[in-house]
Amino acid sequence: MTHDTPDVLISEVGPRDGLQSVGATMPTEAKGRWIDALVAAGVREIEVASFVPPRLLPQMADAAEVVRHALRHPGLTVMALVPNRRGAENALRAGVHKLTMPVSASHAHSLANVRKTPMEMVDEVRAIARLRDEIAPGVKLEAGISTAFGCTLQGEVDEDEVIRLAAACIAAGADESGLSDTVGYANPAQVRRLFRRLRQEIGAHAGAAHMHNTRGLGLANCLAAWDEGVRTFDSSLGGLGGCPYAPGASGNVVTEDLVFMFEAMGVRTGIDLDRIVAARVPLAAGLPGEPLYGMTPDAGLPKGFAQLV
């Protein structure tokens, strides 16, 4: 099932956020088959890799090759995470359509994750934006504000600082800035409040909601973000994911469950539910023994359920 103008964009982050969090390394060919299955299901944006030193994340050592494979699919937005200028240059040379940068609102997490303070990361955003303008001016740059709702290392994160940091990233040249619940601390009231403030501060530059299901509130938080006008949502097939530098950061929102929630509400995703569940097959084949999560794949679709066409 495909739609010309879906109501929401489900951005699949499993090939990056999911795979960086497991001990095993999925073979490059298996990553390609998984991406192919995601595209066949109707997924239109995939974060396929992160461009980081292989010694830090050996799971991402084949990033350029995975990007080349994903670029074979017309109409797919191929996205990669980059923590610094060197990673951005490698990603741009590989041909990605969109860069995402992790800019943590938590000082402690920022130092643990990228060895820079939050404001030093704003300087990095500025440098990458200039590099992007030189090499590939059509590429989008998103600065995702991680640990926006709290941090296992630091504890409470000041909401004013979250909004200031997002605005600073836009002023530095990012096209979008979204909010990430890196460690699963968020609750729906907090999500509504912060996304309302974000949209008031940076308007159309407000980006995706990246929620984790660590405490079972992932879908509730996505719905709260939807209520505040968010229309792009990150999720991971099978619920894989987490940050290796944030203790307790487990479990992205399950793509299959997120798609079902929206489709059941009459909100079109452009993603075929049967095919997105089937995409778990190449994922499981590429990561034998790795547990996959999700309520919808286990329970099946309700009797008589039909997606809008």
Buried (B, 14 or more C-beta within 10 A) or exposed (E): BEBEEBBBBBBBBBBBBBBBBBEEBBEBEBBBBBBBBBBBBBBBBBBBBBBBEEEEBEBBBBBBBBBBBBBEBEEBBBBBBBBBEBBBBBBBEBBBBBBBBBBBBBBBBBBBBBEBEBBEBBEBBBBBBEBBEEEBEEBBBBBBBBBBBBBBBBEEBEBEBBBBBBBBBBEBBBBBBBBBBBBBBBBBEBBBBBBBBBBEBBEEBBBBBBBBBBBEBBBBBBBBBBEBEBBBBBBBBBBBBBBBBBBBBBBBBBBBBBBBBBBBEEBBBBBBBEBBBBBBEBBBEBBEEBEBBBEBBEEEBEEEEEBEE
